[in-house]
């Protein structure tokens, strides 16, 4: 079923690997396979989806040959569908980035809820160097790192290292190359110890709150909390377990 992507479904964590080394270029076929993999995972009971890649680099970007006018409409449409599949996923999504994450290969991690990077990772949006701009990065970066830094990264096309990316709020954690895989697994598995329904609704509340007036944000967040989260069995179990000084037993409902 998959040629350019590998998928691994565990009990609570799903792994999607881009598998087109050495640079893991995102062509249309790869994007479509990633969309299919995300749909497959969405129907499973896993809690966390980790998007990673085989080889030394996450992805050096979308296929240049597919940026020309005859292919661009399909490229933009398919890539937008991929990004929306990541953003709208009910699962907690994590990008695990080694090496280059450039152009479209940077925008995929931007769409994820969190980014974990190896110390050798490089992030950048070099589209401006080719007379283009990155639609997804323009949509997402200002909300993540602020308008000024977004302008700088997009207009210069310069790549930044993992430490700089963490300092500006683009990356959550940076790990050494030797311990990267183990740290990513540990981070993902730690999330799975939380209530699945609480994670899902908290993610929804966070997404709804972005770029909205504070009064509207509070109304939406409070409504989700009172009408949905607090009505769940896990919500009551969390409080009860705390009072009884025991570990909670999550049911995911």
Helices and strands as residue ranges (DSSP letters): E 5-9, E 13-18, H 28-42, E 48-53, G 64-67, H 69-87, E 92-97, E 100-102, H 104-111, E 114-118, E 122-124, G 126-130, H 135-145, H 147-156, E 159-161, H 162-167, E 173-175, H 180-191, H 196-209, H 214-227, G 229-231, H 233-243
